[in-house]
C-alpha cells in the first residue's frame, strides 16, 4: 500500500491510512494516532506507561533550533471534515518529540465525548465544525468545567478580532489562523502547552480594549461621600500604599476586619479596586489641601 511505503519516513501517521484515494475516510472521528505504533490498538494507547515517560530531545531539532525538554503531549485536533484533520496531522507528523498521541474530531459532540474519555493536554478546536460554522465555540466552556488543565487553541478561517476576543473570553490560550504556516502551528502548540499565550499583537490590543471597556478604570477627581472616622482612616492608609496587614497593625484590627472595611468603602464611594480607592483618596486629599480644609 502507498501508506505502508511511507511508514519509515513518518512515525506519526494515521493508523487507518490505506490509500491516497477517498481522503475523507482516512481519519474517522476519534481515531487514535500514536508515534511508534505500527498498528492501532485503540484508546488504551492513550495512557501507555511506555509513552507517558518524560523524554529528553536532542540539543537541536531538525531545524537547527535548540530544543527544550518537554513531556510529549496528548493532542486533540478538530476540523469540519476528516480531510482537514488529515492535513493537519500530516503537517505535525515530524514532531515526535512534542506529540505523543493524537485524537481527531469533526463535530462538537465528538469533541465533548473525547474530552470526557481521553483528557487531552492541548486541544486545537476549529471554530467551524461539521455541525455549524461556529460550533467550536459551543464546546469551549466544556473544557473549563471538565478539563481546566487542557490548553485550548481556537482555529479560525480568517482574521476576525471579534471572534478572537470571544475565544479568549472563553478561556482559550491561543488563536491560530489557517493561512499561517504549519511550522507556526507547531510553535503555537508548544508554547501554549508550556503555559504561554499565542496571539497576534492586534488581537492583544483588541482584548485589552475590550477589557478596559467592560471594566474601565474609575478616576474620580474628588468625592462627596460620608465615611465614619475608622473608614476614613483605613482609606487614607490605603492611599499611602499600605497593605491590609500593615493597616491592621496600625489600627490594631484583624486583617479580616480591614477587608470588611474595604468592601464597604468600595460600595460607598463607587469603586471596584484598591487602586481606584487609593487614587480617589489622593485626589480628595489634594482638593482639601488646596481649599484649606481638613477633608
SULQUIRA-V926444 format. One record per pair of residues at least 12 apart in sequence whose ideal C-beta (glycine too) atoms are under 7 Angstrom apart, sorted by sequence separation. I is the first residue (numbers start at 0). J is the second residue. D is the distance in whole Angstrom. If there is no record, write none. Layout:
BEGIN
i = <I | I>
j = <J | J>
d = <D | D>
END
This chain:
BEGIN
i = <13 | 15 | 56 | 76 | 139 | 175 | 264 | 13 | 31 | 55 | 88 | 153 | 233 | 236 | 2 | 110 | 124 | 173 | 243 | 2 | 15 | 102 | 124 | 243 | 14 | 0 | 1 | 13 | 14 | 33 | 53 | 54 | 102 | 0 | 1 | 14 | 135 | 153 | 158 | 173 | 232 | 13 | 84 | 152 | 155 | 157 | 172 | 12 | 122 | 151 | 152 | 11 | 84 | 107 | 151 | 152 | 153 | 154 | 155 | 156 | 14 | 106 | 150 | 175 | 11 | 105 | 106 | 107 | 152 | 154 | 173 | 174 | 10 | 14 | 15 | 74 | 81 | 105 | 106 | 172 | 173 | 174 | 233 | 10 | 14 | 71 | 72 | 76 | 80 | 172 | 173 | 71 | 72 | 73 | 79 | 71 | 72 | 73 | 74 | 75 | 76 | 77 | 78 | 107 | 111 | 114 | 122 | 124 | 126 | 143 | 233 | 45 | 69 | 71 | 77 | 106 | 107 | 110 | 114 | 118 | 121 | 124 | 126 | 174 | 233 | 75 | 120 | 121 | 122 | 123 | 124 | 125 | 126 | 127 | 136 | 140 | 66 | 107 | 111 | 115 | 119 | 124 | 139 | 230 | 234 | 107 | 114 | 121 | 123 | 229 | 233 | 61 | 114 | 139 | 77 | 136 | 230 | 230 | 152 | 126 | 152 | 237 | 75 | 152 | 163 | 167 | 237 | 238 | 56 | 237 | 150 | 160 | 164 | 226 | 54 | 150 | 160 | 163 | 164 | 234 | 238 | 224 | 237 | 238 | 75 | 224 | 74 | 152 | 160 | 164 | 235 | 73 | 77 | 79 | 222 | 234 | 73 | 74 | 75 | 76 | 77 | 78 | 72 | 75 | 77 | 79 | 50 | 72 | 74 | 79 | 80 | 50 | 79 | 77 | 28 | 217 | 27 | 217 | 26 | 45 | 25 | 32 | 44 | 23 | 222 | 23 | 26 | 77 | 217 | 23 | 26 | 216 | 22 | 25 | 218 | 219 | 34 | 221 | 222 | 26 | 220 | 221 | 22 | 219 | 34 | 34 | 221 | 33 | 121 | 32 | 31 | 32 | 121 | 31 | 121 | 13 | 45 | 120 | 29 | 30 | 29 | 42 | 13 | 28 | 29 | 42 | 28 | 26 | 28 | 11 | 12 | 29 | 11 | 28 | 9 | 11 | 29 | 10 | 11 | 97 | 90 | 94 | 97 | 97 | 90 | 91 | 74 | 72>
j = <25 | 27 | 68 | 88 | 151 | 187 | 276 | 26 | 44 | 68 | 101 | 166 | 246 | 249 | 16 | 124 | 138 | 187 | 257 | 17 | 30 | 117 | 139 | 258 | 30 | 17 | 18 | 30 | 31 | 50 | 70 | 71 | 119 | 18 | 19 | 32 | 153 | 171 | 176 | 191 | 250 | 32 | 103 | 171 | 174 | 176 | 191 | 32 | 142 | 171 | 172 | 32 | 105 | 128 | 172 | 173 | 174 | 175 | 176 | 177 | 36 | 128 | 172 | 197 | 34 | 128 | 129 | 130 | 175 | 177 | 196 | 197 | 34 | 38 | 39 | 98 | 105 | 129 | 130 | 196 | 197 | 198 | 257 | 35 | 39 | 96 | 97 | 101 | 105 | 197 | 198 | 97 | 98 | 99 | 105 | 98 | 99 | 100 | 101 | 102 | 103 | 104 | 105 | 134 | 138 | 141 | 149 | 151 | 153 | 170 | 260 | 73 | 97 | 99 | 105 | 134 | 135 | 138 | 142 | 146 | 149 | 152 | 154 | 202 | 261 | 104 | 149 | 150 | 151 | 152 | 153 | 154 | 155 | 156 | 165 | 169 | 96 | 137 | 141 | 145 | 149 | 154 | 169 | 260 | 264 | 138 | 145 | 152 | 154 | 260 | 264 | 93 | 146 | 171 | 110 | 169 | 263 | 264 | 187 | 162 | 188 | 273 | 113 | 191 | 202 | 206 | 276 | 277 | 96 | 277 | 191 | 201 | 205 | 267 | 96 | 192 | 202 | 205 | 206 | 276 | 280 | 267 | 280 | 281 | 119 | 268 | 119 | 197 | 205 | 209 | 280 | 119 | 123 | 125 | 268 | 280 | 120 | 121 | 122 | 123 | 124 | 125 | 120 | 123 | 125 | 127 | 99 | 121 | 123 | 128 | 129 | 100 | 129 | 128 | 81 | 270 | 81 | 271 | 81 | 100 | 81 | 88 | 100 | 80 | 279 | 81 | 84 | 135 | 275 | 82 | 85 | 275 | 82 | 85 | 278 | 279 | 95 | 282 | 283 | 88 | 282 | 283 | 85 | 282 | 98 | 99 | 286 | 100 | 188 | 100 | 100 | 101 | 191 | 102 | 192 | 85 | 117 | 192 | 102 | 103 | 103 | 116 | 88 | 103 | 104 | 117 | 104 | 103 | 105 | 91 | 92 | 109 | 92 | 109 | 92 | 95 | 113 | 95 | 98 | 185 | 181 | 185 | 188 | 189 | 184 | 185 | 188 | 192>
d = <6 | 7 | 7 | 7 | 6 | 5 | 6 | 5 | 6 | 5 | 6 | 4 | 6 | 6 | 4 | 7 | 7 | 5 | 5 | 6 | 6 | 6 | 7 | 6 | 7 | 6 | 6 | 7 | 7 | 7 | 5 | 6 | 7 | 6 | 6 | 6 | 7 | 5 | 6 | 5 | 6 | 6 | 4 | 7 | 6 | 7 | 5 | 7 | 7 | 5 | 7 | 6 | 7 | 6 | 6 | 4 | 5 | 5 | 5 | 6 | 7 | 5 | 5 | 7 | 5 | 6 | 5 | 6 | 6 | 7 | 7 | 7 | 5 | 7 | 7 | 5 | 6 | 5 | 5 | 6 | 3 | 6 | 6 | 6 | 4 | 7 | 7 | 6 | 6 | 7 | 7 | 6 | 6 | 6 | 6 | 6 | 6 | 5 | 5 | 5 | 6 | 4 | 6 | 5 | 6 | 6 | 5 | 6 | 6 | 5 | 5 | 7 | 7 | 3 | 7 | 7 | 7 | 5 | 7 | 6 | 7 | 7 | 7 | 6 | 7 | 7 | 6 | 5 | 5 | 5 | 6 | 4 | 5 | 6 | 7 | 6 | 7 | 5 | 6 | 7 | 6 | 7 | 4 | 6 | 6 | 5 | 6 | 7 | 6 | 7 | 7 | 7 | 6 | 6 | 6 | 7 | 7 | 6 | 6 | 6 | 7 | 6 | 6 | 6 | 4 | 5 | 6 | 5 | 4 | 5 | 4 | 7 | 6 | 7 | 6 | 6 | 6 | 7 | 6 | 6 | 4 | 6 | 7 | 5 | 4 | 5 | 6 | 7 | 4 | 5 | 6 | 5 | 7 | 6 | 6 | 5 | 5 | 5 | 4 | 5 | 5 | 5 | 4 | 7 | 5 | 5 | 5 | 5 | 7 | 5 | 7 | 7 | 5 | 6 | 7 | 5 | 7 | 7 | 5 | 6 | 7 | 6 | 6 | 6 | 6 | 5 | 5 | 7 | 5 | 5 | 5 | 7 | 5 | 6 | 6 | 5 | 5 | 6 | 5 | 7 | 5 | 6 | 6 | 7 | 7 | 6 | 5 | 5 | 6 | 7 | 6 | 4 | 6 | 6 | 5 | 6 | 5 | 6 | 6 | 6 | 7 | 7 | 6 | 6 | 6 | 6 | 5 | 5 | 5 | 7 | 6 | 6 | 4 | 5 | 5 | 6 | 6 | 5 | 6 | 7 | 4 | 6 | 7 | 6 | 7 | 7 | 7 | 5>
END
